[in-house]
Amino acid sequence: MEEGRKSVEATGKSVDEAIEKALKELGADREQVEAEVLAEGSRGILGLGRQEARVRVTLTQLAGVVDEWKEVAPVPSGERDVAAIAAETLRNLLHHMGIEAEVNVRERPTNDLMPVVLDVEGENLGILIGRQGETLRDLQYITRLMVSRSFQHWVNVVVDVGGYKKRRQRVLTELSERMAERVIAEGKPVTLEPMPAHERRIVHMALRDHRSVRTESIDEGARRKVVIMPQ
């Protein structure tokens, strides 16, 4: 359990397989959960040393919130431009929130695996970011869920506000590299401050191919954090 939210961990040959197992256990659809990759898994060499992927899947507190927004952004008849619909959905959502901002498409997907990336620009948009990006995460979730409802299948939509995510990713990547150097110099682990799942993933990804250090998440709920330790 994580602060009253139901979570399960599952393993599989791939991240997708592990998520599917967790969804079956929760009795939930993909759009009703947040998935955190705990281990990406590895194939090993000649079949030896193979490690399974491991994920933690949590029912989101916003699973039912979108019902209040069913009529915010209906899909135009015959319209199938995912990026255009995602942008219009977010514009309508911000309008209903009383927030004036521009929404532009940064990246259009060239295949089903790539996300639609939307940039929100305007004045005094800190309210859309929140502490450690928590409000932005929820805004992205609602937008993603509404667009997925429109198309009747999962659509990956990424929302950024004022370039916050790009800046935060750069800051976390630089922090990870500095702390890795400290671990190597001192020969002992360094524990970072508690972070939400998407920020912990940035740290894990920044150091996943590092030859001298490895990373691990510890604790539960709001206390969960990354430890960088010698290999």
C-alpha positions in Angstrom: 0.0 0.0 0.0 1.1 3.6 -0.7 -0.6 6.3 1.3 -4.0 4.6 1.0 -3.5 3.6 -2.7 -3.4 0.0 -3.7 -0.1 -1.1 -5.2 1.2 -4.4 -6.4 4.6 -5.5 -7.7 5.0 -8.0 -10.5 7.8 -9.5 -12.6 7.9 -10.7 -16.2 10.2 -11.3 -19.2 9.7 -7.7 -20.2 8.3 -4.5 -18.6 5.1 -4.8 -20.6 4.5 -8.4 -19.4 5.2 -7.4 -15.8 2.7 -4.5 -16.1 0.0 -6.8 -17.6 0.4 -9.2 -14.7 0.0 -6.4 -12.2 -3.1 -5.1 -14.0 -4.7 -8.5 -13.9 -4.0 -8.7 -10.1 -5.5 -5.2 -9.6 -8.4 -5.8 -11.9 -7.6 -2.5 -13.6 -7.0 -1.0 -17.0 -3.8 0.6 -18.1 -5.3 4.1 -17.9 -6.3 3.7 -14.2 -2.8 3.1 -12.9 0.7 4.5 -12.6 3.5 2.1 -13.3 7.0 2.4 -11.9 9.8 0.3 -13.4 11.9 -1.1 -10.5 14.1 -3.2 -12.8 14.2 -3.3 -16.6 15.5 -6.8 -16.7 18.3 -8.2 -18.8 18.7 -11.1 -21.2 22.0 -12.3 -19.8 24.6 -14.1 -21.9 23.7 -17.3 -23.7 20.7 -17.5 -21.5 22.7 -17.4 -18.3 22.3 -14.6 -15.7 18.9 -13.5 -17.1 17.0 -11.1 -14.8 13.3 -10.5 -15.0 11.8 -7.1 -15.3 10.0 -5.9 -12.1 7.4 -3.1 -11.8 5.2 -1.5 -9.1 1.8 -0.6 -10.4 -0.4 1.7 -8.3 -4.1 2.6 -8.7 -4.2 6.3 -9.2 -6.2 8.5 -6.9 -7.5 10.2 -10.1 -9.0 7.0 -11.5 -12.6 8.3 -11.2 -11.9 12.1 -11.5 -12.1 12.1 -15.3 -15.8 11.2 -15.2 -16.5 14.8 -14.3 -14.8 15.9 -17.6 -16.5 13.5 -20.0 -17.9 16.3 -22.2 -14.9 18.6 -22.1 -13.3 17.5 -25.4 -15.3 15.2 -27.6 -13.4 13.9 -30.7 -14.7 15.6 -33.9 -16.5 13.2 -36.2 -13.9 11.5 -38.5 -11.0 13.3 -36.8 -8.1 10.9 -36.2 -5.1 13.3 -35.6 -4.0 12.2 -32.2 -1.7 15.1 -31.6 -4.3 17.7 -32.6 -6.9 16.0 -30.4 -4.5 15.8 -27.4 -3.7 19.5 -27.8 -7.3 20.5 -28.0 -8.2 18.3 -25.0 -5.6 20.0 -22.9 -6.7 23.5 -24.1 -10.3 22.8 -23.1 -9.2 21.4 -19.8 -7.2 24.5 -18.9 -10.1 26.7 -20.1 -12.4 24.9 -17.6 -9.8 25.4 -14.9 -9.8 29.2 -15.6 -6.2 29.2 -16.8 -5.0 31.2 -19.9 -2.2 29.5 -21.7 -1.0 28.4 -25.1 -0.8 24.7 -25.9 1.6 23.6 -28.7 2.5 20.2 -30.1 6.3 19.7 -29.6 6.4 16.2 -31.0 4.0 14.1 -33.0 4.3 10.3 -32.8 5.6 8.5 -35.9 4.5 5.2 -34.4 2.3 3.8 -31.6 5.3 3.6 -29.2 6.2 7.3 -29.3 4.3 9.8 -27.2 2.5 13.0 -28.2 4.5 15.8 -26.4 2.6 19.0 -25.6 4.1 22.3 -24.3 2.1 24.7 -22.2 3.3 28.3 -22.3 2.0 31.4 -20.5 2.3 33.7 -17.5 2.4 32.5 -13.9 1.9 28.8 -14.6 3.6 27.6 -11.4 0.1 26.4 -10.2 0.2 23.8 -13.0 3.5 22.4 -11.8 3.1 22.1 -8.0 5.6 20.6 -5.5 8.1 18.4 -7.3 5.9 18.5 -10.3 3.0 16.7 -8.6 0.3 18.9 -10.1 1.9 18.6 -13.6 1.9 14.8 -13.2 -1.8 14.8 -12.4 -2.6 17.2 -15.3 -0.7 14.9 -17.6 -2.6 11.9 -16.3 -6.0 13.5 -16.8 -5.2 14.6 -20.3 -3.8 11.2 -21.2 -6.9 9.5 -19.8 -9.3 11.7 -21.6 -7.5 11.3 -25.0 -7.4 7.6 -24.5 -11.1 7.5 -23.8 -11.7 9.3 -27.0 -9.8 6.8 -29.0 -10.8 3.8 -27.0 -7.2 2.7 -26.6 -4.2 3.8 -24.6 -2.5 7.0 -26.0 0.7 8.2 -24.5 0.6 11.9 -23.9 3.4 13.9 -22.3 2.6 17.4 -20.9 5.3 19.9 -20.1 4.7 23.4 -18.6 7.2 26.2 -19.4 9.9 23.7 -20.1 9.8 22.4 -16.4 10.4 18.8 -17.3 13.3 19.4 -19.6 15.0 21.6 -16.9 14.2 19.2 -14.1 15.6 16.2 -16.1 18.8 18.1 -16.7 19.2 19.0 -13.0 18.5 15.4 -11.9 20.9 14.0 -14.5 23.7 16.4 -13.4 23.0 15.6 -9.8 23.2 11.9 -10.5 26.5 12.2 -12.2 28.0 14.4 -9.3 26.8 11.9 -6.7 28.2 9.0 -8.7 31.6 10.7 -8.6 31.2 11.2 -4.9 30.4 7.5 -4.4 33.4 6.5 -6.4 35.7 8.9 -4.5 34.4 8.0 -1.0 33.6 4.4 -1.6 30.3 4.5 0.2 26.6 4.9 -0.8 24.9 8.3 -1.2 21.1 8.5 -0.5 19.2 11.2 -2.4 16.2 13.1 -1.1 12.7 11.4 -1.5 11.4 11.8 -5.0 8.3 10.9 -7.0 8.5 7.8 -9.2 9.1 9.7 -12.5 12.1 11.6 -11.0 13.6 8.4 -9.5 13.4 6.9 -12.9 15.4 9.7 -14.3 18.2 9.0 -11.8 18.1 5.2 -12.5 18.2 5.8 -16.3 21.1 8.4 -15.9 23.3 5.8 -14.2 22.0 2.5 -15.5 25.1 2.0 -17.8 27.6 3.3 -15.3 30.5 0.9 -14.8 31.3 1.9 -11.2 28.0 2.5 -9.4 24.5 1.1 -9.3 21.2 2.5 -8.1 18.3 1.2 -5.9 15.1 2.6 -4.6 14.3 2.2 -0.9 11.5 3.0 1.6 7.8 3.3 0.7 5.3 5.9 -0.3 6.3 9.6 0.0 9.6 8.5 1.7 10.8 6.5 -1.3 14.2 7.6 -2.5 17.2 6.5 -4.6 20.5 5.2 -3.2 23.6 5.3 -5.4 26.2 2.8 -4.3 29.4 1.2 -5.5 29.1 -1.7 -7.9 
